[in-house]
């Protein structure tokens, strides 16, 4: 799954889980729950249903996030091509090719496949009560604002983070003499030049 969507889903889930957790009463006091509370607790610990999770994804606009991701990727491709050695016609052809590929790969089937992939993961980690709390949050104006703004927040975060990581990685590579060591490792398996 592309990083943008993963990070967006992760941040959305973490926010929703923290809100859900803050709304549930603490029960870890060591005292037994009354019978009705125990039954309620058992019901709230039941795994989330597929229907609940699909409703949550609808509120989170998962399909729109996939489209946004596709458009972002197309923009990155065009930016890379603009600085390439290709002729203007080759750039136009490459842009069309990549656009066709992304539309084919990330169409409606992609979103449905993504949902099929994510539902069991959510079911392993969230109860029906957890998902209901997330649905309640994402049904509010604040929840919908998170959905609207999180892609932009994620993009800004990535724009800030990537240069930092690249700089840190370059410094680390210098400190461990990465290039020299890599050349030496690659030379170990290379055939010896023929003697003349």
N, C-alpha and C positions, 0 to 999 in steps of 0.2 A: 504494500500500500504506500502511496506517495507520502513524503514527510509532512507536507502541508496539512493533508487531511488527518493524518495520524495525530499530529500535535494539536490540531483544532479539536478533534474528538476527545483527546486526552484532557485538554484544559476544560472543555465543556463538561466532561464527566466529573472531573475533580471539583469544579465549582458546584455542580448539582449535588454531588455526594456530600460536600461540606454543608450545604444548605439542608439537605435531608437529615444529616446527622444532628444538626443543631435543633431540628424540630422534634426529634424523638427523645422521650424521657429516658434518663439514665436508669438502668436496671441492675447494674453491677454492684449492688450493695451487699450481696451475700445472703440476703433474706429470701426465702422462697416466695415466688409470685402466687397470688391467689389463683384459684382454679380458672376463673374467667380471664384473668390477665395471662395465665399460662396458655390457654387456648388461643387468645388473641395473639400472643407472641409466636405461637407455632404457625398460625395463619400468616403472620407478617414475615416469617422466615421462609415461606414457600418460594421456590424459584419464580422468577418473572416469566410470564408467558410470552410467546412470540408476538401475540397481538399487542401486548403492553409495549414491548420494545419497538415494534414497528410504529406504533403511535408516537413514541418518544422520538424516533428518527424523523418522523414526519414533522413534528414540532421543531426539531433541530434543523430542518430543511437539508437533510443529507443529500438529496438529489441536486439542490441548488449549489451546495458546497462542491459537489463533484464537477458541476459545470464551471464554477468559478475557478476551480483548480485547473480545468482544461484550458480555459482562456489564459490563465497565468502562465501555464506551460507554453502555450502558443506565443505569448509575448516574449518569453525567455528565448524561445527558438528564433524568433525574428531578430531579437537583439544580438544573438550569437552570429546569425547569418549576416547581419549588417556589417560585422567586423571581419568577415571571412574573405577568402581570395576568390570566391565565386563571382561569376559575371552577374549582372542584374537579372538576366533571364534565368540563370541557374538558381539564384536566390528565390525568384518567384516560383519556380518549379519545386524547389525544396520546401518552401513555405506551404504550398498546396499539398505536397506529399505528406508532410508532417501533420497538417491540419486534417487531412483525410484519415490518416492513421489514428490520430487521437480521437476523432469523432467515432471511428469504428470501434476502437478499443475501450472508450469511456462513455458509451451511449447508455441507453436504458438497461441493457443487459449487465453492464458494469455495475450500476447502482444496485440492481437486484442481486447480483452476485456478492456485492459488498455486504448487503444486508444479510444474506444467507451465511456469510462468513462471520459477521460480527455478532449475530443473535446468540449463538451458543456461548460465545465468550462472555457476553453480558449476563447470560443466564448462570454462568459459573460464578460470577462475581457480585451480582446484585439480586436481591430478593424482589418479589412483587411489590413490597412496601417501598423499597428503595426507588424502583422505577416509577411508582405512583407519585412519590415525592418529587422526582425529577420532572415528571409530566406536569405536576402542579406548578413547579417553578417555571418551566418553559412555556406554560400557558399564560404567564403574567407578562405585563409590558416590560418588566426588567429582564425576564428570561428571553423574550424576543429581541431585546436590545443586545443581549449577549450574543445571540445567534447572528444578528446583523453585523455587529462590530468585531467579533472574534476573528474572522478571516483577515481583516485589516490589521488587527493587533498582532496576529501571527505573522503576517507579511513584514510588518515593521520590526518585530522581534528577530525574524530570520535575517532581514537586511542588516541589523546591528550585530547579530551573532556570527554570521558567516565570515566577515572580515576579521573578527577577533579570533575565531578558530583558525583561519588561514594563517594569520600572523603568529599565533601561538605554535601552530604546527611547524611553520618555517623555523622558528627559534629552536624548537625541540629537535628538529632534523639536524640543525647545525650542531647542537650540543652532543648528539649521539653519533655525529659523523655519518649520517644516514646514506648520503649519495656514495661516498667512498666505500662504505661497507656493502651497499647493495651491488656496486660494480664488482667488488671482490667475490661476493657470493655468486653472482651470475657467472663470473669467470671460472669458478670452481668446476662447473659442469660443461664448460665450453671445450670443444676439441682444440688441441694444440695446433698452432699454425705449422704448416708443412715446412720442414727444413730444406733449404736450397743447397 
